[in-house]
Amino acid sequence: MKTNIQFWHMQMFPGSEPEFAEKVPSILQHKQFIGLGDWEEHRNQISYFCDTMQVNDIVAIKDGKRLIALVQVIGGVYEVWDDSSEMGWMVYRRPIRILDWEIEQCKLPHSRGTLNLCVSDDVETTKVIREWYDKVKISFEQRNLCL
């Protein structure tokens, strides 16, 4: 079992519907999953989501540069092909636990891409996400909550 937590940043809206981003907080809160669509372009992102991302990884959910929430992956990937709701385009899904909401309108320096793994501790985007996680970790420890 993997012991090192990986950090990611991710957007959750179909490329043709950026206004869908307004629905993401409600999906995170009430449906408690993150998801990707099934598309030929950028298939490597599906592989990252399904094979590289692991339980306990930390994902900063964003809309462009604007941070929305920090979540923890709590389960394996599953596929949903028969969802006729407005979320039906998200075929690949992972259950999550919300760790924190970004209410101060903090922004990332890097806005591109649907799903990105933070591979270097020297990159500013990684620093922002790790600092956020470190603050959440302290808050959880003070309240005797497991992270």
Phi and psi in degrees as GROMACS dihedral restraints (atoms count N, CA, C in turn):
[ dihedral_restraints ]
;  ai    aj    ak    al  type     phi  dphi    fc
    3     4     5     6     1   -71.9    20    10
    4     5     6     7     1   136.6    20    10
    6     7     8     9     1  -109.4    20    10
    7     8     9    10     1   -21.0    20    10
    9    10    11    12     1   -86.9    20    10
   10    11    12    13     1   128.4    20    10
   12    13    14    15     1   -78.6    20    10
   13    14    15    16     1   135.4    20    10
   15    16    17    18     1  -103.3    20    10
   16    17    18    19     1   151.0    20    10
   18    19    20    21     1  -113.0    20    10
   19    20    21    22     1   141.0    20    10
   21    22    23    24     1  -135.3    20    10
   22    23    24    25     1   162.8    20    10
   24    25    26    27     1  -134.3    20    10
   25    26    27    28     1   144.2    20    10
   27    28    29    30     1  -149.5    20    10
   28    29    30    31     1   144.0    20    10
   30    31    32    33     1  -109.8    20    10
   31    32    33    34     1   150.0    20    10
   33    34    35    36     1  -129.8    20    10
   34    35    36    37     1    75.4    20    10
   36    37    38    39     1  -157.6    20    10
   37    38    39    40     1   147.8    20    10
   39    40    41    42     1   -66.7    20    10
   40    41    42    43     1   143.1    20    10
   42    43    44    45     1   -52.7    20    10
   43    44    45    46     1   -30.6    20    10
   45    46    47    48     1   -85.4    20    10
   46    47    48    49     1    -5.7    20    10
   48    49    50    51     1  -135.1    20    10
   49    50    51    52     1    69.3    20    10
   51    52    53    54     1   -61.8    20    10
   52    53    54    55     1   -22.2    20    10
   54    55    56    57     1   -67.3    20    10
   55    56    57    58     1   -15.4    20    10
   57    58    59    60     1   -61.8    20    10
   58    59    60    61     1   -23.9    20    10
   60    61    62    63     1   -56.8    20    10
   61    62    63    64     1   -27.4    20    10
   63    64    65    66     1   -64.5    20    10
   64    65    66    67     1   -23.1    20    10
   66    67    68    69     1   -88.4    20    10
   67    68    69    70     1   -11.8    20    10
   69    70    71    72     1   -60.5    20    10
   70    71    72    73     1   -45.3    20    10
   72    73    74    75     1   -56.4    20    10
   73    74    75    76     1   -40.1    20    10
   75    76    77    78     1   -66.0    20    10
   76    77    78    79     1   -40.1    20    10
   78    79    80    81     1   -62.9    20    10
   79    80    81    82     1   -46.3    20    10
   81    82    83    84     1   -59.9    20    10
   82    83    84    85     1   -46.6    20    10
   84    85    86    87     1   -69.6    20    10
   85    86    87    88     1   -47.2    20    10
   87    88    89    90     1   -95.8    20    10
   88    89    90    91     1   -30.8    20    10
   90    91    92    93     1   -99.1    20    10
   91    92    93    94     1   -22.7    20    10
   93    94    95    96     1    54.0    20    10
   94    95    96    97     1    50.4    20    10
   96    97    98    99     1  -146.6    20    10
   97    98    99   100     1   160.3    20    10
   99   100   101   102     1  -114.2    20    10
  100   101   102   103     1   152.7    20    10
  102   103   104   105     1  -153.8    20    10
  103   104   105   106     1   159.6    20    10
  105   106   107   108     1  -127.3    20    10
  106   107   108   109     1   152.8    20    10
  108   109   110   111     1   -82.2    20    10
  109   110   111   112     1   173.4    20    10
  111   112   113   114     1  -104.4    20    10
  112   113   114   115     1   105.4    20    10
  114   115   116   117     1  -138.8    20    10
  115   116   117   118     1   151.9    20    10
  117   118   119   120     1   -72.9    20    10
  118   119   120   121     1   -43.8    20    10
  120   121   122   123     1   -66.9    20    10
  121   122   123   124     1   134.8    20    10
  123   124   125   126     1    64.8    20    10
  124   125   126   127     1    38.6    20    10
  126   127   128   129     1   -59.8    20    10
  127   128   129   130     1   -24.8    20    10
  129   130   131   132     1   -61.8    20    10
  130   131   132   133     1   -29.0    20    10
  132   133   134   135     1   -68.4    20    10
  133   134   135   136     1   -34.2    20    10
  135   136   137   138     1   -64.7    20    10
  136   137   138   139     1   -42.0    20    10
  138   139   140   141     1   -62.9    20    10
  139   140   141   142     1   -42.5    20    10
  141   142   143   144     1   -59.4    20    10
  142   143   144   145     1   -45.6    20    10
  144   145   146   147     1   -65.7    20    10
  145   146   147   148     1   -43.3    20    10
  147   148   149   150     1   -83.5    20    10
  148   149   150   151     1   -36.8    20    10
  150   151   152   153     1  -110.2    20    10
  151   152   153   154     1   -34.1    20    10
  153   154   155   156     1   -91.2    20    10
  154   155   156   157     1   -42.3    20    10
  156   157   158   159     1   -64.9    20    10
  157   158   159   160     1   140.2    20    10
  159   160   161   162     1  -131.2    20    10
  160   161   162   163     1   164.8    20    10
  162   163   164   165     1   -57.3    20    10
  163   164   165   166     1   138.0    20    10
  165   166   167   168     1    83.5    20    10
  166   167   168   169     1    -7.0    20    10
  168   169   170   171     1   -62.7    20    10
  169   170   171   172     1   153.2    20    10
  171   172   173   174     1  -108.7    20    10
  172   173   174   175     1   130.5    20    10
  174   175   176   177     1  -125.4    20    10
  175   176   177   178     1   124.5    20    10
  177   178   179   180     1   -89.1    20    10
  178   179   180   181     1   114.8    20    10
  180   181   182   183     1   -86.6    20    10
  181   182   183   184     1   134.0    20    10
  183   184   185   186     1  -138.0    20    10
  184   185   186   187     1   164.2    20    10
  186   187   188   189     1  -127.0    20    10
  187   188   189   190     1    98.1    20    10
  189   190   191   192     1    65.7    20    10
  190   191   192   193     1  -123.5    20    10
  192   193   194   195     1   -87.5    20    10
  193   194   195   196     1   -17.2    20    10
  195   196   197   198     1   -77.9    20    10
  196   197   198   199     1   122.8    20    10
  198   199   200   201     1   -76.3    20    10
  199   200   201   202     1   143.7    20    10
  201   202   203   204     1  -112.9    20    10
  202   203   204   205     1   -54.6    20    10
  204   205   206   207     1  -154.3    20    10
  205   206   207   208     1   157.1    20    10
  207   208   209   210     1  -111.2    20    10
  208   209   210   211     1   123.9    20    10
  210   211   212   213     1  -127.3    20    10
  211   212   213   214     1   158.5    20    10
  213   214   215   216     1  -115.4    20    10
  214   215   216   217     1   131.8    20    10
  216   217   218   219     1   -73.8    20    10
  217   218   219   220     1   126.0    20    10
  219   220   221   222     1  -116.1    20    10
  220   221   222   223     1     3.2    20    10
  222   223   224   225     1  -159.4    20    10
  223   224   225   226     1   171.2    20    10
  225   226   227   228     1   -74.1    20    10
  226   227   228   229     1   167.2    20    10
  228   229   230   231     1   -71.6    20    10
  229   230   231   232     1   144.5    20    10
  231   232   233   234     1  -138.1    20    10
  232   233   234   235     1   157.0    20    10
  234   235   236   237     1  -111.5    20    10
  235   236   237   238     1   139.6    20    10
  237   238   239   240     1  -129.1    20    10
  238   239   240   241     1   110.7    20    10
  240   241   242   243     1  -105.0    20    10
  241   242   243   244     1    -8.5    20    10
  243   244   245   246     1  -119.0    20    10
  244   245   246   247     1    28.7    20    10
  246   247   248   249     1   -89.5    20    10
  247   248   249   250     1   113.9    20    10
  249   250   251   252     1   -92.2    20    10
  250   251   252   253     1     4.3    20    10
  252   253   254   255     1   -78.0    20    10
  253   254   255   256     1  -179.9    20    10
  255   256   257   258     1   -66.8    20    10
  256   257   258   259     1   -12.0    20    10
  258   259   260   261     1   -94.3    20    10
  259   260   261   262     1     1.9    20    10
  261   262   263   264     1   -59.9    20    10
  262   263   264   265     1   -24.0    20    10
  264   265   266   267     1   -68.4    20    10
  265   266   267   268     1   -20.0    20    10
  267   268   269   270     1   -84.1    20    10
  268   269   270   271     1    90.6    20    10
  270   271   272   273     1   -78.3    20    10
  271   272   273   274     1   -42.9    20    10
  273   274   275   276     1   -96.6    20    10
  274   275   276   277     1   124.3    20    10
  276   277   278   279     1  -134.3    20    10
  277   278   279   280     1   153.5    20    10
  279   280   281   282     1  -136.9    20    10
  280   281   282   283     1   134.2    20    10
  282   283   284   285     1   -70.0    20    10
  283   284   285   286     1   145.1    20    10
  285   286   287   288     1  -134.4    20    10
  286   287   288   289     1   164.4    20    10
  288   289   290   291     1  -120.6    20    10
  289   290   291   292     1   127.2    20    10
  291   292   293   294     1   -77.8    20    10
  292   293   294   295     1   126.0    20    10
  294   295   296   297     1   -95.7    20    10
  295   296   297   298     1   -35.9    20    10
  297   298   299   300     1  -165.3    20    10
  298   299   300   301     1   153.2    20    10
  300   301   302   303     1  -106.9    20    10
  301   302   303   304     1   140.5    20    10
  303   304   305   306     1   -90.0    20    10
  304   305   306   307     1   105.4    20    10
  306   307   308   309     1  -107.2    20    10
  307   308   309   310     1    -4.2    20    10
  309   310   311   312     1   -95.5    20    10
  310   311   312   313     1     8.2    20    10
  312   313   314   315     1    61.8    20    10
  313   314   315   316     1    35.9    20    10
  315   316   317   318     1   -66.7    20    10
  316   317   318   319     1   145.1    20    10
  318   319   320   321     1  -124.8    20    10
  319   320   321   322     1   151.7    20    10
  321   322   323   324     1   -90.1    20    10
  322   323   324   325     1   149.1    20    10
  324   325   326   327     1   -72.4    20    10
  325   326   327   328     1   -23.2    20    10
  327   328   329   330     1  -108.5    20    10
  328   329   330   331     1   122.8    20    10
  330   331   332   333     1  -113.5    20    10
  331   332   333   334     1   -10.1    20    10
  333   334   335   336     1   -81.3    20    10
  334   335   336   337     1   155.1    20    10
  336   337   338   339     1    87.7    20    10
  337   338   339   340     1   148.6    20    10
  339   340   341   342     1   -78.7    20    10
  340   341   342   343     1   -45.9    20    10
  342   343   344   345     1  -139.0    20    10
  343   344   345   346     1   124.8    20    10
  345   346   347   348     1  -134.6    20    10
  346   347   348   349     1   132.3    20    10
  348   349   350   351     1   -86.2    20    10
  349   350   351   352     1   134.3    20    10
  351   352   353   354     1   -81.2    20    10
  352   353   354   355     1   104.7    20    10
  354   355   356   357     1  -100.2    20    10
  355   356   357   358     1   -14.3    20    10
  357   358   359   360     1  -130.6    20    10
  358   359   360   361     1   128.0    20    10
  360   361   362   363     1   -68.8    20    10
  361   362   363   364     1   -14.9    20    10
  363   364   365   366     1   -84.8    20    10
  364   365   366   367     1   -12.9    20    10
  366   367   368   369     1   -79.1    20    10
  367   368   369   370     1   137.2    20    10
  369   370   371   372     1   -58.6    20    10
  370   371   372   373     1   -40.1    20    10
  372   373   374   375     1   -60.0    20    10
  373   374   375   376     1   -44.1    20    10
  375   376   377   378     1   -61.9    20    10
  376   377   378   379     1   -42.2    20    10
  378   379   380   381     1   -60.0    20    10
  379   380   381   382     1   -44.1    20    10
  381   382   383   384     1   -61.2    20    10
  382   383   384   385     1   -46.3    20    10
  384   385   386   387     1   -67.0    20    10
  385   386   387   388     1   -43.3    20    10
  387   388   389   390     1   -64.9    20    10
  388   389   390   391     1   -40.6    20    10
  390   391   392   393     1   -63.0    20    10
  391   392   393   394     1   -40.7    20    10
  393   394   395   396     1   -61.4    20    10
  394   395   396   397     1   -47.6    20    10
  396   397   398   399     1   -60.2    20    10
  397   398   399   400     1   -42.1    20    10
  399   400   401   402     1   -61.9    20    10
  400   401   402   403     1   -38.9    20    10
  402   403   404   405     1   -65.3    20    10
  403   404   405   406     1   -42.4    20    10
  405   406   407   408     1   -63.7    20    10
  406   407   408   409     1   -42.2    20    10
  408   409   410   411     1   -59.4    20    10
  409   410   411   412     1   -45.0    20    10
  411   412   413   414     1   -61.5    20    10
  412   413   414   415     1   -44.1    20    10
  414   415   416   417     1   -60.8    20    10
  415   416   417   418     1   -43.2    20    10
  417   418   419   420     1   -64.2    20    10
  418   419   420   421     1   -43.6    20    10
  420   421   422   423     1   -62.0    20    10
  421   422   423   424     1   -41.2    20    10
  423   424   425   426     1   -63.3    20    10
  424   425   426   427     1   -28.1    20    10
  426   427   428   429     1  -100.4    20    10
  427   428   429   430     1     9.1    20    10
  429   430   431   432     1    56.0    20    10
  430   431   432   433     1    41.8    20    10
  432   433   434   435     1  -104.4    20    10
  433   434   435   436     1   142.3    20    10
  435   436   437   438     1   -77.9    20    10
  436   437   438   439     1   140.7    20    10
